[in-house]
Amino acid sequence: MQTETDLIMMLNGRAAVYEYFTLCFHNPSADNFLGITKKFAVHFKRIAADSNISAFMKSADELILYAEKITDELDALDEINRAYTSLFLIGDQGIAIEESVYLSPSGLVKQEPWEDLLRVYSRHGFGIPESMGISEEHLSAELLFMAFMAKKISERIENSDDKGVSYLAGEQLDFLKKHIMRWVPALYKDITSSSYTHVDIFKTLASILYSFLLYDINLLSDFIQEYAE
């Protein structure tokens, strides 16, 4: 079994990755986005090699190449902002980035999946910062919840609360399966098949996110099994 220090490092690493994805699909034009992306590109390369997922390795290489080619950060951020607007923010032509649009029969926001999200968030004391200005079912809100939960599990390990660790890890895996993985695969396909030009960075990020989620389900499942032993 891994040491307590190893487990905490793993959980905090997962939290950092989910926080990065939160930024990618909420505020990718932030001043620090490119600097963070350069660091995570190398990190994703290592994770992809460990995952043995070919699409993960390919998209990680693409992100590294993208980061290496940046010569003017202001121009790059401007292009990212235009790409984000084209993909997600242009009226009826934009790709929906809320869970209910994908899962509810009506195809509208704030339907049954949103109601369950509210219950889950409330149960764990999670709230979305007002400054983010997004709904509870926005992709970045769900990714931020994943980061929040990983940190809580880490805290339980530090406090030697084995029951709390098992419970929260189970809750996080359940959230991955019942919410994120029920609609993000379709979102991933919509983004990567988009005919918009100059949006390759988001196609790469969507591919990395989807691959990481597949990897993380196995990682979290193994963690739960190992911790129970």
Residue pairs with C-beta under 8 A, 6 or more apart in sequence:
1 226
1 227
1 229
2 10
2 226
4 157
4 158
7 154
7 157
7 223
7 227
8 154
8 157
8 158
10 219
10 223
11 150
11 151
11 153
11 154
11 157
12 150
12 151
12 154
14 146
14 147
14 150
14 216
14 219
15 146
15 147
15 148
15 150
15 151
15 154
16 147
17 40
17 43
17 47
17 212
18 143
18 144
18 146
18 147
18 150
19 143
19 144
19 147
20 36
20 37
20 40
21 140
21 143
21 205
21 209
21 212
22 140
22 143
22 144
22 147
23 30
23 33
23 36
23 140
24 33
24 140
24 205
24 209
25 97
25 138
25 139
25 140
25 143
25 205
25 209
26 132
26 134
26 138
26 139
26 140
27 33
27 132
28 80
28 81
28 84
29 77
29 78
29 80
29 81
29 84
31 77
33 77
33 80
34 67
34 70
34 73
34 76
34 77
37 63
37 66
37 67
38 67
38 70
40 63
41 60
41 63
41 64
41 66
41 67
42 64
44 56
44 59
44 60
44 63
44 208
44 212
45 57
45 60
45 61
45 64
47 56
47 60
47 212
47 215
48 56
48 57
48 59
48 60
48 211
49 57
50 215
51 57
51 211
51 214
51 215
53 211
53 214
53 215
55 207
55 210
55 211
56 207
56 208
56 211
56 212
56 214
56 215
58 207
59 204
59 207
59 208
59 211
60 208
62 200
62 204
62 207
63 204
63 205
63 208
66 200
66 201
66 204
70 76
79 198
79 201
80 201
82 198
83 196
83 198
83 199
83 201
83 202
84 202
86 94
86 196
86 198
86 199
87 94
87 95
87 191
87 194
87 196
87 199
87 202
88 94
88 95
88 97
95 187
95 190
95 191
95 194
96 102
96 187
97 138
97 139
97 140
97 187
98 109
98 114
98 135
98 137
98 138
98 139
99 113
99 114
99 117
99 137
99 139
99 142
99 179
99 182
99 183
100 108
100 109
100 110
100 111
100 112
100 113
100 114
100 137
101 107
101 108
101 109
102 182
102 183
102 186
102 187
103 111
103 112
103 113
103 182
103 183
104 111
104 112
104 113
105 111
109 135
109 137
110 135
110 137
113 137
113 179
113 183
114 135
114 136
114 137
116 178
116 179
117 136
117 137
117 141
117 142
117 179
118 136
120 126
120 145
120 171
120 175
120 179
121 127
121 136
121 145
124 145
124 148
124 149
124 152
124 168
124 171
126 145
126 148
126 149
128 134
128 136
128 141
128 144
132 140
132 141
134 140
134 141
135 141
139 184
139 187
142 175
142 179
142 180
143 180
145 175
146 172
146 175
146 176
146 180
149 168
149 171
149 172
149 175
150 172
152 168
153 165
153 168
153 169
153 172
156 162
156 164
156 165
156 168
157 165
162 227
165 227
166 224
166 227
166 228
169 220
169 223
169 224
169 227
170 224
172 220
173 217
173 220
173 221
173 224
176 213
176 216
176 217
176 220
177 217
180 213
181 213
181 217
184 209
184 210
184 213
185 210
187 206
188 206
188 207
188 209
188 210
191 199
191 202
191 203
191 206
192 203
192 206
192 207
194 203
